[in-house]
């Protein structure tokens, strides 16, 4: 699951830098229990996740991912726009 992978990677990056949860909490302003919950369950607010991304210097990578288009031709764009109004596979 994506959330498990993100939280696992965050924990690995934290340990790689030698940060305790307390240290990361002080650097980001995110409470240590929130960081612990994120590492355990993968659940965190977008605002807190962005603070972690910035602290670990992944901002450019995330901006690149979110900046990519989902289509390369106008026909694909039309298909995407048509499918946005579909419900329950109809």
N, C-alpha and C positions, 0 to 999 in steps of 0.2 A: 504494500500500500504506500502511496505517496507520502502521507503524513509520517508514517513510521520511518521511511527513508530520510526525510528531511530532518526529523528529530535525531535520528542516529548520526547523521552527518554533522549536525550541529554539536552534538556531544563529542564526537571525534575531533572536530575542529577546536573545541574548547580545551580538550585534554592535550591536543597537539601544541597549543599555545601555552600550556601550563596554567590555565586559569581554573580556579575553583568556581563553583556556582556563585559563591559570595563575591569573588573578584569580578566576574562577568556582570553580576547584578549591580555592583558599584559603577562599572564602566558604562552600562547601558541605561540604568535607572529602572530596570525590570526587577521586581521582587524575586528573591531567590526561590521561594516556593513556586512561583509561576514558571521559572526556568526548569525546576525539577519536574513539574507537571508536563511541560512541553517535551522534555527528554523521555518521560515515562509513557505519555499518551499520544503525543504529537499535536495536542491542542494548544493554540496560543492565538492571541489577537493579531490582526494584521499589523497594527501599530508596533507591537512588541517584536513581531517577526522582522519588520523593517529595521528596527534598532539593532537586532542581531546581525542582519545582512550588512548593515553599515559598519558595525564593529569588526566583523570578520572580512571586510573589504571585498564583498561580493556584489556591491551596488551596480557596477558596470555590467557584470554578467546577467544580473536579473533584469536590468533595463534593456539589454539586448534581447533577451528571451521574450519579454513582454512587448517589445517594439516590432517583432517580426509579424508580417502579415500571414493570414491563414490561407491566402489564395495567391495564385500567380497569373491567372488570366481573368478576364471579365466574365467568362462563362462560369468559372468556379465561384466568383463573387455572387453572381445571380443565383446559383444553386444554394449557396450559404444563406442568402437573404430569403429565399423561398422556404427553406427548411426551418427558419427561426420561428415561423408561425405555426408549425406542425405540433400536434399534441398526440401523445400516446401512439406514436408510430403510424399515424394516418396520413 
